[in-house]
Amino acid sequence: MIGIELVKDRITKEPAKSECAQVLETCKDLGLLLGKGGLHGNVIRIAPPMCLNQADADFMLQIFDTAFANSESE
């Protein structure tokens, strides 16, 4: 499992809870199912299957790119 913690500010480490929720919702809408965790609900949990291949990883990165770009514009 891999976790990506989202924060609003790298110095204060303020949790980016709503931004995380938006990224996860966009990923889900585009076909990528991920988990949410952390004490503040600001961690994206990635638990890829053992049979992950390069095409799967490329798909995930493409979805992440779109989801994070959409969250920045809002």
C-alpha positions as CSV (number, residue, x, y, z in Angstrom):
1,M,0.0,0.0,0.0
2,I,1.2,3.5,-0.8
3,G,-0.2,6.7,0.9
4,I,-0.1,10.2,-0.5
5,E,-0.8,12.8,2.1
6,L,-2.3,16.1,0.8
7,V,-1.6,19.3,2.7
8,K,-2.5,22.9,2.0
9,D,0.9,24.2,3.2
10,R,4.2,22.3,3.3
11,I,5.3,24.4,6.3
12,T,2.2,24.2,8.6
13,K,1.2,20.8,7.3
14,E,-2.5,21.9,7.3
15,P,-4.5,18.9,6.1
16,A,-6.2,19.3,2.7
17,K,-9.3,17.3,3.5
18,S,-11.7,18.8,0.9
19,E,-9.1,18.8,-1.8
20,C,-8.4,15.1,-1.1
21,A,-12.1,14.3,-1.3
22,Q,-12.4,16.2,-4.7
23,V,-9.4,14.3,-6.1
24,L,-10.8,10.9,-5.0
25,E,-14.3,11.8,-6.5
26,T,-12.7,12.8,-9.8
27,C,-10.6,9.6,-9.9
28,K,-13.7,7.5,-9.2
29,D,-15.7,9.2,-11.9
30,L,-12.8,8.5,-14.4
31,G,-12.6,4.8,-13.4
32,L,-9.9,4.7,-10.8
33,L,-10.9,3.4,-7.3
34,L,-8.7,4.5,-4.4
35,G,-9.1,4.7,-0.7
36,K,-9.0,7.5,1.8
37,G,-7.3,7.5,5.1
38,G,-5.3,9.4,7.7
39,L,-6.5,11.0,10.9
40,H,-7.9,14.0,9.0
41,G,-9.1,12.1,5.8
42,N,-6.4,13.8,3.7
43,V,-4.4,10.7,2.6
44,I,-5.0,8.9,-0.7
45,R,-4.5,5.1,-0.2
46,I,-3.2,3.2,-3.2
47,A,-3.4,-0.6,-2.9
48,P,-2.6,-1.9,-6.4
49,P,-3.1,-5.6,-7.3
50,M,-0.1,-7.9,-7.6
51,C,-0.7,-8.2,-11.3
52,L,-0.1,-4.4,-11.9
53,N,1.5,-3.8,-15.3
54,Q,2.9,-0.7,-17.1
55,A,-0.4,0.1,-18.8
56,D,-2.2,0.1,-15.5
57,A,0.4,2.4,-14.0
58,D,0.2,4.7,-17.0
59,F,-3.6,4.8,-16.6
60,M,-3.4,5.7,-12.9
61,L,-0.9,8.5,-13.6
62,Q,-3.1,9.9,-16.4
63,I,-6.1,9.9,-14.1
64,F,-4.1,11.5,-11.2
65,D,-2.9,14.2,-13.6
66,T,-6.5,15.0,-14.6
67,A,-7.8,14.8,-11.0
68,F,-5.1,17.1,-9.6
69,A,-5.5,19.6,-12.4
70,N,-9.2,19.8,-11.8
71,S,-8.7,20.3,-8.1
72,E,-6.3,23.2,-8.7
73,S,-8.8,25.0,-11.0
74,E,-11.5,25.0,-8.3
